Amino acid sequence: MLALKIKCNEKFNSVTNGWLKYSWFGAKVYWNVLNVIVNYYESAY
């Protein structure tokens, strides 16, 4: 039972780490796109 729990915990940690990396990457991409849009509008007016 304990071995199974440890295995599940390891899987959970790896998934969490992957999700955090992905969300950080997604946030960076989103922020860059947002900056481009803002710059475009500022230069348009």
PyMOL commands that place a pseudoatom at each C-alpha (Angstrom):
pseudoatom trace, name=CA, resn=MET, resi=1, chain=A, elem=C, hetatm=0, pos=[0.000, 0.000, 0.000]
pseudoatom trace, name=CA, resn=LEU, resi=2, chain=A, elem=C, hetatm=0, pos=[2.795, 2.403, 0.939]
pseudoatom trace, name=CA, resn=ALA, resi=3, chain=A, elem=C, hetatm=0, pos=[4.713, 1.571, -2.244]
pseudoatom trace, name=CA, resn=LEU, resi=4, chain=A, elem=C, hetatm=0, pos=[1.606, 2.340, -4.303]
pseudoatom trace, name=CA, resn=LYS, resi=5, chain=A, elem=C, hetatm=0, pos=[1.149, 5.617, -2.440]
pseudoatom trace, name=CA, resn=ILE, resi=6, chain=A, elem=C, hetatm=0, pos=[4.769, 6.633, -3.126]
pseudoatom trace, name=CA, resn=LYS, resi=7, chain=A, elem=C, hetatm=0, pos=[4.370, 5.706, -6.793]
pseudoatom trace, name=CA, resn=CYS, resi=8, chain=A, elem=C, hetatm=0, pos=[1.207, 7.814, -7.092]
pseudoatom trace, name=CA, resn=ASN, resi=9, chain=A, elem=C, hetatm=0, pos=[2.917, 10.687, -5.302]
pseudoatom trace, name=CA, resn=GLU, resi=10, chain=A, elem=C, hetatm=0, pos=[5.874, 10.570, -7.719]
pseudoatom trace, name=CA, resn=LYS, resi=11, chain=A, elem=C, hetatm=0, pos=[3.502, 10.587, -10.676]
pseudoatom trace, name=CA, resn=PHE, resi=12, chain=A, elem=C, hetatm=0, pos=[1.563, 13.490, -9.159]
pseudoatom trace, name=CA, resn=ASN, resi=13, chain=A, elem=C, hetatm=0, pos=[4.784, 15.461, -8.596]
pseudoatom trace, name=CA, resn=SER, resi=14, chain=A, elem=C, hetatm=0, pos=[6.003, 14.918, -12.157]
pseudoatom trace, name=CA, resn=VAL, resi=15, chain=A, elem=C, hetatm=0, pos=[2.611, 15.948, -13.560]
pseudoatom trace, name=CA, resn=THR, resi=16, chain=A, elem=C, hetatm=0, pos=[2.553, 19.019, -11.299]
pseudoatom trace, name=CA, resn=ASN, resi=17, chain=A, elem=C, hetatm=0, pos=[6.079, 20.006, -12.351]
pseudoatom trace, name=CA, resn=GLY, resi=18, chain=A, elem=C, hetatm=0, pos=[5.160, 19.562, -16.005]
pseudoatom trace, name=CA, resn=TRP, resi=19, chain=A, elem=C, hetatm=0, pos=[2.002, 21.636, -15.545]
pseudoatom trace, name=CA, resn=LEU, resi=20, chain=A, elem=C, hetatm=0, pos=[3.906, 24.404, -13.757]
pseudoatom trace, name=CA, resn=LYS, resi=21, chain=A, elem=C, hetatm=0, pos=[6.527, 24.520, -16.517]
pseudoatom trace, name=CA, resn=TYR, resi=22, chain=A, elem=C, hetatm=0, pos=[3.826, 24.564, -19.170]
pseudoatom trace, name=CA, resn=SER, resi=23, chain=A, elem=C, hetatm=0, pos=[1.781, 27.252, -17.432]
pseudoatom trace, name=CA, resn=TRP, resi=24, chain=A, elem=C, hetatm=0, pos=[4.904, 29.391, -16.942]
pseudoatom trace, name=CA, resn=PHE, resi=25, chain=A, elem=C, hetatm=0, pos=[5.694, 29.022, -20.647]
pseudoatom trace, name=CA, resn=GLY, resi=26, chain=A, elem=C, hetatm=0, pos=[2.075, 29.795, -21.537]
pseudoatom trace, name=CA, resn=ALA, resi=27, chain=A, elem=C, hetatm=0, pos=[2.079, 32.875, -19.317]
pseudoatom trace, name=CA, resn=LYS, resi=28, chain=A, elem=C, hetatm=0, pos=[5.274, 34.130, -20.970]
pseudoatom trace, name=CA, resn=VAL, resi=29, chain=A, elem=C, hetatm=0, pos=[3.843, 33.617, -24.456]
pseudoatom trace, name=CA, resn=TYR, resi=30, chain=A, elem=C, hetatm=0, pos=[0.567, 35.293, -23.454]
pseudoatom trace, name=CA, resn=TRP, resi=31, chain=A, elem=C, hetatm=0, pos=[2.452, 38.243, -21.944]
pseudoatom trace, name=CA, resn=ASN, resi=32, chain=A, elem=C, hetatm=0, pos=[4.577, 38.650, -25.104]
pseudoatom trace, name=CA, resn=VAL, resi=33, chain=A, elem=C, hetatm=0, pos=[1.479, 38.588, -27.319]
pseudoatom trace, name=CA, resn=LEU, resi=34, chain=A, elem=C, hetatm=0, pos=[-0.220, 41.115, -25.047]
pseudoatom trace, name=CA, resn=ASN, resi=35, chain=A, elem=C, hetatm=0, pos=[2.808, 43.431, -25.267]
pseudoatom trace, name=CA, resn=VAL, resi=36, chain=A, elem=C, hetatm=0, pos=[2.821, 43.175, -29.066]
pseudoatom trace, name=CA, resn=ILE, resi=37, chain=A, elem=C, hetatm=0, pos=[-0.886, 44.062, -29.218]
pseudoatom trace, name=CA, resn=VAL, resi=38, chain=A, elem=C, hetatm=0, pos=[-0.432, 47.009, -26.834]
pseudoatom trace, name=CA, resn=ASN, resi=39, chain=A, elem=C, hetatm=0, pos=[2.560, 48.286, -28.819]
pseudoatom trace, name=CA, resn=TYR, resi=40, chain=A, elem=C, hetatm=0, pos=[0.606, 47.939, -32.050]
pseudoatom trace, name=CA, resn=TYR, resi=41, chain=A, elem=C, hetatm=0, pos=[-2.327, 49.947, -30.689]
pseudoatom trace, name=CA, resn=GLU, resi=42, chain=A, elem=C, hetatm=0, pos=[-0.047, 52.607, -29.206]
pseudoatom trace, name=CA, resn=SER, resi=43, chain=A, elem=C, hetatm=0, pos=[1.737, 53.060, -32.534]
pseudoatom trace, name=CA, resn=ALA, resi=44, chain=A, elem=C, hetatm=0, pos=[-1.575, 53.059, -34.440]
pseudoatom trace, name=CA, resn=TYR, resi=45, chain=A, elem=C, hetatm=0, pos=[-2.922, 56.049, -32.517]
for i in range(1, 45): cmd.bond("trace and resi %d" % i, "trace and resi %d" % (i + 1))
show_as sticks, trace
zoom trace
